[in-house]
């Protein structure tokens, strides 16, 4: 990492939905420059996992006092919401329903908004992404589309097709685990049109499945950077020194064994820095 450049952010999934004020202050304590945030706390029961009971439930959408505390924490620390997460294209739903959440994220100074797709009709998904991108840009943020092997937009070429349909309003983000496990490579990243790539997420993992469903592994069981087999040195080489990289390393097993979220976050941030990020 170039001297004076701080590219690292701390992603919401790494902390399984910590209160956003605490999340921002922890990220600042660990020397990060930004965070990713969702609009509400994570409900692990939705994934068939017993609640960790690490945090009290919270909602930015419905709690004005929490939004004010978060705004103050961001101002105090100088951090940004580098990525607003939790937005998606869904069957039989219109992305216009998320206008209030986009207003909220814009009011909190979010830089980018990320979206995925659960819509099997690709033509409709493309049109919904275009509408959402327009809403995001109107509010002064940048729109990102994300792919993952089990999503309807499952690969980098499919995400590129979305960006081609949407136009200049649409950037691409990649999660290194999703990139490699979907059959992509850093040659594909190098070949992207200039300015198309907007964000990256860092973790480690085996090159092939360890024998569990993909999303179970991705949501709950990633490895600390440097402890797996992903080509992280190539990732470091490809990305410009000032390119924002969010650390997304959820480790449910560690937290179930009593590792504190703070200790886990410190471990993954320090590992990323040791690799040169």
C-alpha positions as CSV (number, residue, x, y, z in Angstrom):
1,X,0.0,0.0,0.0
2,X,1.3,3.4,-0.9
3,X,2.4,5.6,2.0
4,X,-0.5,7.8,3.2
5,X,-3.2,5.9,1.3
6,X,-5.9,4.2,3.5
7,X,-8.0,2.0,1.2
8,X,-9.5,-0.4,3.8
9,X,-13.1,-0.5,4.9
10,X,-14.8,-2.8,7.4
11,X,-17.9,-4.6,6.0
12,X,-21.2,-5.2,7.9
13,X,-21.1,-8.9,7.3
14,X,-17.7,-9.2,9.1
15,X,-19.5,-8.1,12.3
16,X,-22.9,-9.8,11.6
17,X,-24.8,-6.5,12.0
18,X,-23.2,-4.6,14.9
19,X,-24.9,-1.4,15.8
20,X,-23.8,1.1,13.1
21,X,-22.5,3.7,15.6
22,X,-20.3,1.0,17.3
23,X,-19.3,-0.3,13.9
24,X,-18.1,3.1,12.7
25,X,-16.1,3.7,15.9
26,X,-14.6,0.3,15.8
27,X,-13.5,0.7,12.2
28,X,-12.0,4.1,13.1
29,X,-10.1,2.5,16.1
30,X,-8.7,-0.1,13.7
31,X,-7.5,2.6,11.3
32,X,-10.0,1.9,8.5
33,X,-11.3,4.7,6.2
34,X,-14.9,3.5,5.7
35,X,-17.6,0.9,6.4
36,X,-20.4,-0.9,4.6
37,X,-23.8,-0.7,6.3
38,X,-27.2,-2.1,5.8
39,X,-30.4,-0.4,6.9
40,X,-31.1,-2.8,9.8
41,X,-29.6,-5.5,12.1
42,X,-29.0,-9.0,10.7
43,X,-31.6,-11.7,11.5
44,X,-29.5,-14.9,11.5
45,X,-32.6,-17.0,12.0
46,X,-33.5,-16.2,8.4
47,X,-30.5,-18.4,7.5
48,X,-31.5,-21.1,9.9
49,X,-28.9,-20.1,12.5
50,X,-29.6,-19.5,16.1
51,X,-29.2,-15.9,17.1
52,X,-25.8,-14.9,18.5
53,X,-27.4,-12.3,20.7
54,X,-24.3,-10.1,20.3
55,X,-26.3,-7.0,19.7
56,X,-29.7,-5.4,20.3
57,X,-31.9,-5.2,17.2
58,X,-31.7,-1.8,15.4
59,X,-33.1,-0.1,12.3
60,X,-31.8,3.0,10.7
61,X,-35.0,3.4,8.7
62,X,-37.2,3.7,11.7
63,X,-34.9,5.2,14.4
64,X,-34.2,8.9,13.9
65,X,-32.1,9.1,17.0
66,X,-29.8,6.3,15.8
67,X,-29.4,8.1,12.5
68,X,-28.4,11.3,14.3
69,X,-25.9,9.3,16.4
70,X,-24.5,7.7,13.3
71,X,-24.1,11.0,11.6
72,X,-22.2,12.4,14.5
73,X,-20.0,9.3,14.7
74,X,-19.1,9.6,11.0
75,X,-18.3,13.3,11.5
76,X,-16.2,12.6,14.6
77,X,-14.2,9.9,13.0
78,X,-13.9,11.2,9.5
79,X,-15.1,7.8,8.1
80,X,-17.6,7.4,5.3
81,X,-20.3,4.9,4.5
82,X,-18.3,3.6,1.5
83,X,-21.0,1.1,0.5
84,X,-24.7,1.0,1.3
85,X,-25.8,-2.7,1.1
86,X,-29.0,-4.7,1.2
87,X,-30.6,-3.4,-2.0
88,X,-31.9,-5.9,-4.5
89,X,-34.0,-6.6,-7.5
90,X,-36.8,-9.0,-6.5
91,X,-39.6,-10.7,-8.4
92,X,-43.0,-8.9,-8.2
93,X,-41.5,-6.0,-6.4
94,X,-40.5,-2.6,-7.7
95,X,-37.2,-1.0,-6.7
96,X,-39.0,2.3,-6.4
97,X,-40.2,1.0,-3.0
98,X,-36.7,1.7,-1.7
99,X,-36.7,5.4,-2.3
100,X,-37.0,6.3,1.4
101,X,-34.0,4.1,2.2
102,X,-32.0,5.7,-0.6
103,X,-32.9,9.1,0.8
104,X,-31.7,8.0,4.2
105,X,-28.4,6.7,2.9
106,X,-27.8,9.8,0.9
107,X,-28.5,11.9,4.0
108,X,-25.9,9.9,5.9
109,X,-23.3,10.6,3.2
110,X,-23.1,7.2,1.6
111,X,-20.7,7.1,-1.3
112,X,-22.0,4.0,-3.2
113,X,-25.1,1.8,-3.2
114,X,-24.7,-1.9,-4.0
115,X,-27.4,-4.1,-5.4
116,X,-27.9,-7.8,-6.3
117,X,-30.7,-9.6,-8.1
118,X,-33.1,-12.4,-7.1
119,X,-35.1,-11.8,-10.3
120,X,-35.0,-14.8,-12.8
121,X,-36.4,-12.7,-15.6
122,X,-33.1,-11.1,-16.8
123,X,-34.8,-8.5,-19.0
124,X,-36.9,-7.3,-16.1
125,X,-33.8,-7.4,-13.8
126,X,-31.9,-5.2,-16.2
127,X,-34.7,-2.7,-16.4
128,X,-35.1,-2.6,-12.6
129,X,-31.3,-2.1,-12.2
130,X,-31.6,0.9,-14.6
131,X,-34.4,2.4,-12.5
132,X,-32.5,1.9,-9.3
133,X,-29.3,3.3,-10.7
134,X,-31.1,6.4,-11.8
135,X,-32.5,6.8,-8.3
136,X,-29.1,6.4,-6.7
137,X,-27.4,8.9,-9.1
138,X,-30.2,11.4,-8.5
139,X,-29.2,11.4,-4.9
140,X,-25.6,12.0,-5.5
141,X,-24.3,8.4,-4.9
142,X,-22.7,5.9,-7.2
143,X,-24.5,2.7,-8.2
144,X,-22.8,-0.7,-8.1
145,X,-24.0,-4.1,-9.2
146,X,-22.6,-7.2,-7.5
147,X,-22.5,-10.8,-8.7
148,X,-22.2,-14.1,-6.8
149,X,-22.4,-17.7,-8.0
150,X,-25.8,-18.3,-6.4
151,X,-27.4,-15.0,-7.4
152,X,-29.4,-14.5,-10.6
153,X,-26.5,-12.2,-11.7
154,X,-24.0,-14.9,-11.1
155,X,-20.8,-14.0,-12.9
156,X,-18.7,-11.0,-14.0
157,X,-19.9,-11.2,-17.6
158,X,-23.5,-11.1,-16.4
159,X,-22.8,-8.1,-14.3
160,X,-21.1,-6.5,-17.3
161,X,-24.3,-7.1,-19.3
162,X,-26.2,-5.2,-16.6
163,X,-23.7,-2.3,-16.7
164,X,-23.9,-2.2,-20.5
165,X,-27.7,-2.0,-20.3
166,X,-27.7,0.7,-17.6
167,X,-24.9,2.7,-19.0
168,X,-22.5,5.1,-17.3
169,X,-24.6,5.2,-14.2
170,X,-23.6,1.6,-13.3
171,X,-20.3,0.5,-11.9
172,X,-19.2,-3.0,-11.0
173,X,-18.0,-4.3,-7.7
174,X,-16.4,-7.7,-7.1
175,X,-16.0,-9.9,-4.1
176,X,-12.8,-11.9,-4.6
177,X,-14.4,-15.1,-3.4
178,X,-17.4,-14.7,-5.8
179,X,-15.0,-13.7,-8.6
180,X,-12.8,-16.8,-8.4
181,X,-15.5,-19.3,-7.5
182,X,-17.7,-18.2,-10.4
183,X,-14.9,-19.0,-12.8
184,X,-13.5,-15.4,-13.2
185,X,-9.9,-14.2,-13.0
186,X,-8.0,-11.1,-12.5
187,X,-7.3,-11.0,-16.3
188,X,-11.1,-10.4,-16.5
189,X,-10.7,-7.5,-14.1
190,X,-7.9,-6.1,-16.1
191,X,-10.0,-6.2,-19.2
192,X,-12.9,-4.1,-17.8
193,X,-13.5,-0.8,-19.5
194,X,-11.7,2.1,-17.8
195,X,-13.7,3.5,-14.9
196,X,-16.2,0.6,-14.8
197,X,-14.8,-1.0,-11.7
198,X,-15.9,0.8,-8.5
199,X,-15.4,-1.3,-5.4
200,X,-13.9,-4.6,-4.2
201,X,-14.3,-6.9,-1.2
202,X,-11.5,-8.9,0.4
203,X,-11.5,-12.2,2.1
204,X,-9.9,-15.6,1.7
205,X,-11.2,-19.1,1.0
206,X,-10.3,-22.4,-0.5
207,X,-10.2,-22.5,-4.3
208,X,-12.9,-25.2,-4.3
209,X,-15.9,-25.9,-2.0
210,X,-15.0,-27.3,1.4
211,X,-18.2,-29.4,1.2
212,X,-21.0,-27.0,2.3
213,X,-23.5,-25.0,0.3
214,X,-21.9,-22.0,-1.3
215,X,-23.9,-19.2,0.4
216,X,-23.5,-20.9,3.8
217,X,-19.8,-20.7,3.3
218,X,-19.9,-17.1,1.9
219,X,-22.2,-15.8,4.7
220,X,-20.8,-17.6,7.7
221,X,-17.4,-19.3,7.1
222,X,-14.8,-17.2,5.2
223,X,-11.1,-17.3,6.0
224,X,-8.8,-14.5,7.2
225,X,-6.8,-13.0,4.3
226,X,-3.7,-15.0,3.8
227,X,-5.1,-18.2,5.3
228,X,-6.8,-19.6,2.2
229,X,-6.0,-20.1,-1.5
230,X,-7.4,-17.1,-3.3
231,X,-4.9,-15.1,-5.4
232,X,-4.8,-12.1,-3.1
233,X,-1.3,-11.0,-4.3
234,X,-2.8,-10.7,-7.8
235,X,-5.7,-8.7,-6.4
236,X,-3.3,-6.4,-4.8
237,X,-1.3,-6.0,-8.0
238,X,-4.4,-5.2,-10.1
239,X,-6.1,-2.6,-7.9
240,X,-4.8,1.0,-7.8
241,X,-3.3,2.0,-4.5
242,X,-6.3,4.3,-3.6
243,X,-9.0,1.8,-4.7
244,X,-11.4,1.1,-1.8
245,X,-11.4,-2.5,-0.5
246,X,-13.9,-3.6,2.1
247,X,-12.9,-6.5,4.3
248,X,-15.7,-9.0,4.3
249,X,-14.7,-12.0,6.5
250,X,-17.7,-13.4,8.4
251,X,-16.6,-16.2,10.8
252,X,-19.6,-17.6,12.7
253,X,-17.6,-20.4,14.3
254,X,-15.1,-18.0,15.9
255,X,-17.9,-15.8,17.4
256,X,-19.8,-18.9,18.6
257,X,-16.6,-19.9,20.4
258,X,-16.5,-16.6,22.2
259,X,-14.2,-14.5,20.1
260,X,-15.4,-11.0,20.4
261,X,-16.4,-9.0,17.3
262,X,-13.7,-6.5,18.1
263,X,-11.0,-9.1,18.3
264,X,-12.2,-10.7,15.1
265,X,-12.3,-7.4,13.3
266,X,-8.8,-6.5,14.5
267,X,-7.5,-9.9,13.3
268,X,-8.8,-9.5,9.8
269,X,-7.8,-5.9,9.4
270,X,-4.3,-6.7,10.6
271,X,-4.1,-9.6,8.3
272,X,-5.1,-7.5,5.3
273,X,-2.5,-4.9,6.2
274,X,0.2,-7.5,6.5
275,X,-0.5,-8.6,2.9
276,X,-0.1,-5.0,1.7
277,X,-3.7,-3.8,1.5
